Amino acid sequence: MTSDIGDTAALIEHGKSSLYLFICTTRADALATEGRNLFRLKGVENLNEIDIALVKAFRSTNASYVGGKRACIEITSDVLLRHKAITTRKWLSGLLSDLKAKGFTTLAVIDSQMHPKEEVQAISSLFEGEFRITERESAKGPEKVLRVTKLYNQKYFNQELTLNRDRLMDSELS
């Protein structure tokens, strides 16, 4: 689920047939790409509309699919801005329960700089893990750093890891 139509065409064109994309923006109709698994929604104002689109997607999926199922909710900050913490938490709680029951691992993206700390905590506490990506200055210039701050029932490396795009791309090609 995203509100950014920028990379949508590439995702639909190069994505697997099992990829479902939910575009939640008033500009969704401006997207020239078509796809069987593309859902165009008018924004995040009507959370019921998003839920209905998800139910339609679940009905059209292959029930015998055994691969990893992942959901990415990039609209979390937009929903939180529009609906505030109580409604967002209630909606996400139901959505996460549904996705977990269907075997999904769910990732939500939230820009913590856009929201009061209490609202971010109200949302992040719903998830079993929390990863933070921050940017800092180094001798080589700005660098992105990943830190796992919570991972329920799992062992994890609790120190920062520097994200290096070139190294990540090299390892992906290997």
Contacts in CASP RR format, 6 or more apart in sequence:
PFRMAT RR
TARGET T0000
AUTHOR 0000-0000-0000
METHOD contacts of the structure
MODEL  1
MTSDIGDTAALIEHGKSSLYLFICTTRADALATEGRNLFRLKGVENLNEI
DIALVKAFRSTNASYVGGKRACIEITSDVLLRHKAITTRKWLSGLLSDLK
AKGFTTLAVIDSQMHPKEEVQAISSLFEGEFRITERESAKGPEKVLRVTK
LYNQKYFNQELTLNRDRLMDSELS
1 22 0 8 1.000
1 24 0 8 1.000
1 50 0 8 1.000
1 71 0 8 1.000
1 72 0 8 1.000
1 73 0 8 1.000
1 74 0 8 1.000
1 75 0 8 1.000
2 8 0 8 1.000
2 21 0 8 1.000
2 22 0 8 1.000
2 23 0 8 1.000
2 24 0 8 1.000
2 72 0 8 1.000
2 74 0 8 1.000
2 75 0 8 1.000
3 23 0 8 1.000
3 24 0 8 1.000
3 25 0 8 1.000
3 43 0 8 1.000
3 44 0 8 1.000
3 74 0 8 1.000
3 75 0 8 1.000
3 78 0 8 1.000
4 25 0 8 1.000
4 74 0 8 1.000
5 23 0 8 1.000
5 25 0 8 1.000
5 27 0 8 1.000
5 28 0 8 1.000
5 30 0 8 1.000
5 31 0 8 1.000
8 21 0 8 1.000
8 23 0 8 1.000
8 31 0 8 1.000
8 33 0 8 1.000
8 38 0 8 1.000
9 31 0 8 1.000
9 32 0 8 1.000
9 33 0 8 1.000
11 19 0 8 1.000
11 21 0 8 1.000
12 19 0 8 1.000
12 21 0 8 1.000
12 33 0 8 1.000
12 34 0 8 1.000
12 35 0 8 1.000
12 37 0 8 1.000
12 38 0 8 1.000
13 33 0 8 1.000
17 37 0 8 1.000
18 37 0 8 1.000
18 61 0 8 1.000
18 62 0 8 1.000
18 65 0 8 1.000
19 37 0 8 1.000
20 37 0 8 1.000
20 39 0 8 1.000
20 57 0 8 1.000
20 61 0 8 1.000
21 37 0 8 1.000
21 38 0 8 1.000
21 39 0 8 1.000
22 39 0 8 1.000
22 41 0 8 1.000
22 50 0 8 1.000
22 53 0 8 1.000
22 54 0 8 1.000
22 57 0 8 1.000
23 31 0 8 1.000
23 38 0 8 1.000
23 39 0 8 1.000
23 40 0 8 1.000
23 41 0 8 1.000
24 41 0 8 1.000
24 42 0 8 1.000
24 43 0 8 1.000
24 44 0 8 1.000
24 50 0 8 1.000
24 75 0 8 1.000
24 78 0 8 1.000
25 41 0 8 1.000
25 42 0 8 1.000
25 43 0 8 1.000
26 42 0 8 1.000
26 43 0 8 1.000
28 40 0 8 1.000
28 41 0 8 1.000
28 42 0 8 1.000
28 43 0 8 1.000
29 40 0 8 1.000
31 38 0 8 1.000
31 40 0 8 1.000
37 57 0 8 1.000
37 60 0 8 1.000
39 53 0 8 1.000
39 56 0 8 1.000
39 57 0 8 1.000
41 49 0 8 1.000
41 50 0 8 1.000
41 53 0 8 1.000
42 49 0 8 1.000
43 49 0 8 1.000
43 78 0 8 1.000
44 50 0 8 1.000
44 75 0 8 1.000
44 78 0 8 1.000
44 79 0 8 1.000
44 82 0 8 1.000
44 83 0 8 1.000
45 82 0 8 1.000
47 79 0 8 1.000
47 83 0 8 1.000
47 87 0 8 1.000
47 91 0 8 1.000
51 91 0 8 1.000
51 95 0 8 1.000
54 95 0 8 1.000
54 98 0 8 1.000
58 102 0 8 1.000
68 105 0 8 1.000
69 102 0 8 1.000
69 103 0 8 1.000
69 104 0 8 1.000
69 105 0 8 1.000
70 104 0 8 1.000
70 105 0 8 1.000
70 106 0 8 1.000
70 107 0 8 1.000
71 99 0 8 1.000
71 104 0 8 1.000
71 105 0 8 1.000
71 106 0 8 1.000
71 107 0 8 1.000
72 106 0 8 1.000
72 107 0 8 1.000
72 108 0 8 1.000
72 109 0 8 1.000
73 92 0 8 1.000
73 95 0 8 1.000
73 106 0 8 1.000
73 107 0 8 1.000
73 108 0 8 1.000
73 109 0 8 1.000
74 109 0 8 1.000
76 88 0 8 1.000
76 92 0 8 1.000
76 108 0 8 1.000
76 109 0 8 1.000
76 110 0 8 1.000
76 123 0 8 1.000
77 109 0 8 1.000
77 110 0 8 1.000
77 111 0 8 1.000
77 114 0 8 1.000
77 115 0 8 1.000
79 88 0 8 1.000
79 91 0 8 1.000
79 92 0 8 1.000
80 88 0 8 1.000
80 110 0 8 1.000
80 114 0 8 1.000
80 115 0 8 1.000
80 119 0 8 1.000
80 123 0 8 1.000
81 114 0 8 1.000
81 115 0 8 1.000
83 91 0 8 1.000
84 119 0 8 1.000
85 118 0 8 1.000
85 119 0 8 1.000
85 122 0 8 1.000
85 123 0 8 1.000
88 122 0 8 1.000
88 123 0 8 1.000
89 122 0 8 1.000
89 123 0 8 1.000
89 126 0 8 1.000
92 108 0 8 1.000
92 123 0 8 1.000
92 126 0 8 1.000
93 126 0 8 1.000
96 106 0 8 1.000
96 126 0 8 1.000
96 127 0 8 1.000
99 106 0 8 1.000
100 106 0 8 1.000
106 127 0 8 1.000
108 123 0 8 1.000
108 127 0 8 1.000
110 120 0 8 1.000
110 123 0 8 1.000
110 124 0 8 1.000
112 120 0 8 1.000
112 132 0 8 1.000
124 130 0 8 1.000
124 150 0 8 1.000
127 150 0 8 1.000
128 150 0 8 1.000
128 151 0 8 1.000
128 152 0 8 1.000
128 153 0 8 1.000
129 148 0 8 1.000
129 149 0 8 1.000
129 150 0 8 1.000
129 151 0 8 1.000
129 152 0 8 1.000
130 148 0 8 1.000
130 149 0 8 1.000
130 150 0 8 1.000
130 151 0 8 1.000
131 146 0 8 1.000
131 147 0 8 1.000
131 148 0 8 1.000
131 149 0 8 1.000
132 146 0 8 1.000
132 147 0 8 1.000
132 149 0 8 1.000
133 144 0 8 1.000
133 145 0 8 1.000
133 146 0 8 1.000
133 163 0 8 1.000
134 144 0 8 1.000
134 145 0 8 1.000
134 147 0 8 1.000
135 142 0 8 1.000
135 143 0 8 1.000
135 144 0 8 1.000
135 145 0 8 1.000
136 142 0 8 1.000
136 143 0 8 1.000
136 145 0 8 1.000
137 143 0 8 1.000
143 162 0 8 1.000
143 163 0 8 1.000
143 164 0 8 1.000
144 162 0 8 1.000
144 163 0 8 1.000
145 160 0 8 1.000
145 161 0 8 1.000
145 162 0 8 1.000
145 163 0 8 1.000
146 160 0 8 1.000
146 161 0 8 1.000
146 162 0 8 1.000
146 163 0 8 1.000
147 158 0 8 1.000
147 159 0 8 1.000
147 160 0 8 1.000
147 161 0 8 1.000
148 156 0 8 1.000
148 157 0 8 1.000
148 158 0 8 1.000
END
